[in-house]
Amino acid sequence: MREFFIYLVILVGSTYLVRALPFALMRKKIKNRFIRSFLYYIPYTVLAAMTFPAAVLATGNMLAASLGLIAGGVLALQGKGLTLVAFVCCALSLMTDLIMITLN
Amino acid sequence: MSEFTRGFRAGIPIGIGYLSVSFTFGIMAVSYGFSWWQAVIISMLTLTSAGQLAGISVMVHPGQYLEMLFSQLTINIRYSFMSVSLSQKVAASFSGMKRWLLGFFMTDEIFAVASAEKTVDAKFFFGLSVAPYFGWALGTLGGSVLGNILPEVLMNSLCLAIYGMFLAIIAPKARTSRAVLCVTVVAILLHVMFVYLPILNRVSSGIAVSVCAIVAALIGAWLFPHDEEENEA
């Protein structure tokens, strides 16, 4: 339990400072092009690395998860909102999973 | 209509989206062995999707404090960029203490909506944060409590919701920007290597994600310097 709270302090403290510190202190714009570019790409590379391959393995049924993610990916490419994309991923994965369980 | 009310209304769709995604976080946290109140505390004090998910996957191992710090800084550094970006367009009255307090609510979606404002009023930003904050907390509570009751096959599928949300953030940008497409593909390939190749697969997941993301973004900054003035992230 003590371990949990130590982890919590690190998690909460680092997340808060990363957000609030630049917001409170920053009065000028970053000029360095390399740093600006790096900061621009970071959100996408983090999310991409977190999603793959973890998402394919997340449900314990790789085929069902892949089908769900492909369907969600197609909708996401069309610019659909996060709620719809998330729902379609889950729904198609669930349907595939249920069909496979029934067939076995 | 007051600035607060206007902000509150703009935040309702985000709140509904967060409700469903954090439901998954609750389920995942409980499946990792956390109790419902731990999941809710994490959500109410942190308010991140990727950060919390990475956080609980580090927490299940004892004593990896440095790894927690390193992975959180990498995953959340995007918020610094958003904060810097938004700090350029806040109203003159939005300063000091208000920035320290409201900076807490800087999420991808809140930032995106706030950026669309010409000047960001503190009351508007606060109103905007209310529905997402409570949506995130209530969804976590729901997921962590109901997670034990729902059938396993349904719970497994719900684990995809959080990744679906990530896809919805990446895909539209990867479609219009070849550079973003390239850096995301590089990040994914690197991470696949970390998961499956011998020796590399001994690196713990938090570090692996951070290293892949940083390397891919460095390659991106080197090959495709990003020049235009932009407010999205």
Interface residues (C-beta under 8 A of the other chain):
Chain A: E3 F4 I6 Y7 L8 I10 L11 V12 S14 T15 Y16 V18 R19 A20 L21 P22 F23 A24 M26 R27 K29 I30 R33 F34 I35 R36 S37 F38 L39 Y40 Y41 I42 P43 Y44 T45 V46 L47 A48 A49 M50 T51 F52 P53 A54 A55 A58 T59 G60 N61 A64 A65 G68 L69 G72 G73 L75 A76 L77 G79 K80 G81 L82 T83 V85 A86 F87 V88 C89 C90 A91 S93 L94 D97 L98 I101
Chain B: P13 I16 G17 S20 V21 T24 Q38 I41 I42 L45 T46 L47 T48 A50 G51 Q52 L53 A54 G55 V58 M59 P62 G63 Y65 M68 L69 Q72 L73 T74 I75 N76 I77 R78 Y79 S80 F81 M82 S83 V84 L86 S87 Q88 G96 R99 W100 L102 G103 F104 M106 D108 E109 V153 L154 N156 S157 L158 C159 L160 A161 I162 Y163 G164 M165 F166 L167 A168 I169 I170 A171 P172 K173 A174 R175 A179 V180 V183 T184 V185 V186 A187 I188 L190 H191 V192 V195 A208 V209 C212 A213 I214 A216 A217 L218 G220 A221 W222 F224 P225 H226 D227 E230 A233
